[in-house]
């Protein structure tokens, strides 16, 4: 038997790295040694701060019925080091992705692993779950030729969503975030594109400038708005900025955070659609033609085009995990994507 070092959330703002005993390898299992794993800041900070709801959700096994102590995370890339007797030898030494918590080693069945395309680095593959979320957000929002689109929030999911939107022939695409580092992330990578013979505009505004500059920039309200900030109060901004019969796609998970949402006044007559979007399921309108396998293929291809590893701002060893979460908690303006490196 061998040991793994695993990160546990044990109390609000308290984590521990514990040695866990791995069970003997079964004939249909493989042993994976982790190379890197990504912190999903929005969700994991809810766990870190004890702001997650204790609910049972048949659609989401990763975030189902959470309680301390908790090994949590879902963006893990590693290398298959050992295989069971009944496992095809082609799995040996293969780089794989897993919806696995932060740990140095883990045992899995091949059916629960995703082979990583040769064209992608392990660090790029760590973005797989957030890119799949972005693909799902695009499907749920269904952008239309010539629309005005607004993305509120430029964390990793917001950046990936805006990157996919930039491939559409939109009239305008505007992104908003409180933090300068995130507002500049897309512009710094040359995302002012020529699409359908016109300049695709990517604006960038902080919340302090929102109403004065954003309306002037767009000259009209938005057809499609994505709320990806993780802050429920921003839903009121989204409603104010959405045109008659527009759509608001809510991709944030607020956990137990609550806020008064203004559904009175003009909202009642606006015919605005509020769309909840979460990656565990596929929207019913698409499920006859789309399944997880098809969406996963689109996700891998999107990762290859966008190459989001450029947004990794910090790398920590698992032993320095306290520093990583402390930074995300106290100085989020300095970060975009934070990774744990496990040192194969």
C-alpha positions in Angstrom: 0.0 0.0 0.0 1.2 3.5 -0.7 0.3 7.0 0.6 -1.1 10.0 -1.0 -1.0 13.6 0.2 -4.5 15.1 0.0 -5.8 18.6 0.7 -8.8 18.7 3.1 -10.9 21.7 4.0 -11.5 21.1 7.7 -13.1 24.3 9.0 -13.8 27.8 7.7 -10.5 29.2 6.3 -8.6 26.2 7.5 -7.1 23.5 5.4 -4.8 20.5 6.1 -2.6 18.3 3.9 -3.2 14.8 5.2 -1.6 11.5 4.3 -4.2 9.1 3.1 -3.7 5.4 2.5 -4.4 4.2 -1.0 -6.1 0.8 -1.3 -4.4 -2.0 -3.2 -4.8 -1.6 -7.0 -7.7 -3.8 -8.3 -7.5 -5.5 -11.7 -9.7 -2.9 -13.3 -8.1 0.2 -11.8 -5.1 2.4 -12.5 -2.8 4.5 -10.2 -2.4 8.1 -11.3 0.3 10.4 -10.0 -0.8 14.0 -10.2 1.2 16.6 -12.2 -1.0 19.7 -11.6 -4.4 20.6 -10.3 -6.3 23.9 -10.7 -8.1 25.8 -8.0 -11.6 26.7 -9.1 -11.6 30.0 -7.2 -15.3 30.7 -7.3 -16.5 27.3 -6.0 -13.6 26.5 -3.8 -13.7 29.8 -2.0 -17.3 29.1 -1.0 -16.0 25.9 0.5 -13.0 27.7 2.1 -15.3 30.3 3.7 -18.1 27.9 4.7 -20.5 29.5 2.3 -21.6 26.4 0.5 -25.1 25.0 0.9 -25.6 21.5 2.4 -27.9 20.1 -0.3 -28.4 16.9 -2.2 -28.3 17.3 -6.0 -28.6 14.3 -8.2 -27.2 16.2 -11.1 -23.9 17.3 -9.5 -22.0 14.6 -7.7 -18.9 16.8 -7.2 -20.7 19.4 -5.1 -23.4 17.1 -3.6 -24.1 17.2 0.2 -20.8 18.9 1.2 -19.6 18.8 4.8 -16.3 19.3 6.7 -13.8 17.7 6.6 -13.8 17.7 2.9 -11.4 16.8 0.1 -12.6 19.0 -2.7 -11.5 20.0 -6.2 -12.3 18.9 -9.8 -9.4 19.9 -12.1 -6.7 17.3 -11.8 -4.1 16.2 -14.4 -1.8 13.3 -13.9 0.1 10.4 -15.4 -0.9 6.8 -15.2 1.9 5.0 -13.3 0.4 1.5 -12.7 -2.4 -0.5 -14.3 -4.4 -3.4 -13.1 -4.2 -6.8 -14.8 -7.5 -6.3 -16.8 -6.7 -2.7 -18.0 -5.6 -2.2 -21.6 -1.8 -1.5 -21.7 -2.4 1.6 -23.8 -3.3 3.3 -20.5 0.3 3.0 -19.3 2.1 6.3 -18.9 -0.9 8.1 -20.4 -1.6 11.7 -19.4 -5.1 12.0 -18.1 -7.6 14.4 -16.7 -9.8 13.6 -13.8 -12.6 15.4 -11.8 -10.5 14.7 -8.8 -9.7 16.6 -5.6 -6.3 18.0 -4.9 -4.0 15.1 -4.1 -0.6 13.7 -5.0 -1.9 10.2 -6.2 -5.2 8.6 -6.7 -6.8 5.3 -7.9 -9.4 5.4 -10.6 -11.2 3.2 -13.2 -10.2 4.1 -16.8 -13.9 5.0 -17.6 -13.6 7.9 -15.1 -10.5 9.3 -16.8 -10.1 11.5 -19.9 -7.1 11.0 -22.1 -5.5 14.3 -22.9 -4.9 15.1 -26.5 -1.2 15.2 -27.5 -1.5 18.8 -28.6 -2.2 20.0 -25.1 0.1 20.5 -22.1 -0.9 19.3 -18.6 -1.4 22.9 -17.5 -3.8 23.6 -20.3 -5.7 20.4 -19.6 -6.3 21.7 -16.0 -8.7 24.2 -17.6 -11.0 21.5 -18.9 -13.8 21.8 -16.4 -14.0 25.6 -16.6 -13.9 25.4 -20.4 -16.7 22.9 -20.4 -18.6 25.3 -18.2 -18.0 28.1 -20.8 -19.1 25.8 -23.6 -22.3 25.1 -21.7 -22.8 28.8 -21.1 -22.6 29.5 -24.8 -25.1 26.8 -25.5 -27.5 28.1 -23.0 -27.2 31.7 -24.1 -27.3 30.9 -27.8 -25.7 34.1 -29.2 -27.2 35.4 -32.4 -25.5 37.1 -35.4 -25.2 40.9 -34.7 -26.2 40.8 -31.0 -24.8 43.0 -28.3 -23.3 40.8 -25.6 -22.1 41.7 -22.1 -20.1 39.4 -19.8 -20.1 40.5 -16.1 -17.1 38.9 -14.4 -13.7 38.1 -15.8 -12.5 35.3 -13.6 -11.4 32.2 -15.5 -15.0 31.1 -16.5 -15.7 34.7 -17.6 -12.5 34.9 -19.7 -13.1 31.5 -21.3 -16.7 32.5 -22.1 -15.7 35.8 -23.5 -13.0 34.1 -25.6 -15.6 31.8 -27.1 -18.0 34.7 -27.7 -15.2 36.6 -29.5 -15.5 33.9 -32.2 -19.1 34.9 -33.0 -20.0 37.7 -35.5 -21.4 40.0 -32.8 -22.1 43.7 -33.0 -20.3 44.2 -29.7 -18.8 42.2 -26.8 -18.2 44.0 -23.6 -16.6 42.5 -20.5 -16.8 43.9 -16.9 -14.7 43.2 -13.8 -13.7 45.0 -10.6 -10.0 44.0 -11.0 -7.7 45.6 -13.6 -5.6 42.5 -14.1 -8.7 40.6 -15.3 -10.2 43.4 -17.3 -7.0 43.6 -19.3 -6.5 39.9 -19.8 -8.3 39.6 -23.1 -7.1 42.9 -24.6 -3.5 42.0 -23.7 -3.8 38.9 -25.9 -5.0 40.7 -29.1 -8.7 39.9 -28.9 -9.7 42.8 -31.1 -10.7 40.6 -34.1 -11.9 41.2 -37.6 -15.2 39.3 -37.8 -17.5 39.5 -40.8 -15.7 42.6 -42.1 -16.2 44.7 -39.0 -14.2 45.3 -35.8 -15.4 43.2 -32.9 -15.1 45.5 -29.9 -14.1 44.2 -26.5 -14.7 46.9 -24.0 -13.6 46.7 -20.4 -15.2 48.5 -17.5 -15.0 48.5 -13.7 -18.1 48.6 -11.6 -17.5 52.2 -10.6 -17.6 53.2 -14.3 -20.4 50.8 -15.2 -23.5 53.0 -15.7 -21.7 56.2 -17.0 -19.4 54.5 -19.5 -21.1 51.2 -20.3 -24.3 52.7 -21.6 -22.4 55.2 -23.6 -20.2 52.5 -25.1 -23.0 50.2 -26.1 -25.4 53.0 -27.0 -28.2 50.6 -26.2 -29.0 47.8 -23.8 -27.7 44.3 -24.3 -29.4 41.4 -26.0 -27.5 38.8 -24.0 -25.9 39.2 -20.6 -23.8 36.7 -18.7 -23.7 37.0 -14.9 -20.4 35.3 -13.9 -19.2 37.4 -10.9 -20.3 35.1 -8.1 -22.1 38.1 -6.5 -25.9 38.0 -6.4 -26.2 41.8 -6.1 -24.9 42.0 -9.7 -28.1 40.4 -11.0 -29.7 43.8 -10.5 -27.1 45.4 -12.7 -27.7 42.6 -15.3 -31.4 43.3 -15.3 -30.9 47.1 -15.8 -28.5 46.5 -18.7 -30.6 43.9 -20.6 -32.9 45.0 -23.4 -36.6 44.1 -23.8 -36.9 40.3 -24.3 -33.2 39.8 -23.7 -31.6 36.9 -21.9 -29.5 36.8 -18.7 -27.5 33.6 -18.3 -26.7 33.1 -14.6 -23.5 31.0 -14.4 -22.5 32.0 -10.9 -22.9 29.7 -8.0 -23.8 31.9 -5.0 -23.8 29.1 -2.4 -25.5 30.5 0.7 -24.9 34.1 -0.3 -28.3 36.0 -0.6 -29.3 39.4 -1.8 -32.5 41.2 -2.6 -33.1 41.0 -6.4 -35.3 43.8 -7.9 -38.0 41.9 -9.9 -40.5 44.8 -9.5 -40.6 48.0 -11.5 -39.7 47.6 -15.2 -38.7 43.9 -14.9 -42.3 42.7 -14.9 -42.9 44.2 -18.3 -39.5 43.5 -19.8 -40.0 39.9 -20.9 -36.3 39.3 -19.9 -35.5 35.6 -19.5 -33.4 34.6 -16.5 -31.6 31.3 -17.4 -29.9 29.2 -14.8 -26.8 27.5 -16.4 -24.8 24.7 -14.7 -22.5 22.3 -16.4 -23.7 19.1 -14.8 -26.6 18.8 -17.3 -27.2 19.6 -21.0 -30.2 21.9 -21.7 -33.2 19.9 -22.7 -33.5 21.6 -26.1 -30.1 20.1 -27.1 -30.1 16.8 -25.2 -31.6 14.9 -28.2 -28.5 15.7 -30.3 -25.8 16.5 -27.7 -24.4 14.3 -25.0 -21.4 14.8 -22.6 -19.0 13.0 -25.0 -19.8 15.5 -27.8 -19.5 18.5 -25.5 -16.2 17.1 -24.2 -14.8 17.0 -27.7 -15.8 20.6 -28.3 -14.2 21.5 -25.0 -10.8 19.9 -26.0 -10.9 21.7 -29.3 -11.7 25.0 -27.6 -8.7 24.6 -25.3 -6.4 24.0 -28.2 -7.6 27.2 -29.9 -7.6 29.5 -26.9 -4.6 28.1 -24.9 -5.7 29.5 -21.5 -2.5 28.6 -19.7 -1.5 32.3 -20.4 -3.9 33.2 -17.5 -2.0 31.2 -14.9 -0.8 33.8 -12.5 0.5 31.7 -9.6 1.8 28.2 -9.0 2.1 26.6 -5.5 3.2 23.3 -4.2 0.6 21.4 -2.3 2.6 22.0 0.9 2.0 25.8 0.4 -1.7 25.4 -0.1 -2.5 27.7 2.8 -0.7 30.5 1.1 -2.7 29.9 -2.1 -6.1 30.1 -0.5 -5.1 33.0 1.8 -4.1 35.0 -1.3 -7.4 34.2 -3.1 -9.3 35.2 0.0 -7.4 38.4 0.8 -5.9 39.6 -2.5 -8.0 38.2 -5.4 -7.2 41.2 -7.5 -3.7 39.8 -7.9 -4.8 36.5 -9.4 -6.5 34.9 -12.3 -5.8 31.1 -12.3 -3.9 29.5 -9.4 -2.4 26.0 -9.9 -0.9 23.4 -7.6 2.1 21.7 -9.1 2.8 18.2 -7.8 6.3 17.7 -9.4 6.5 14.6 -11.6 
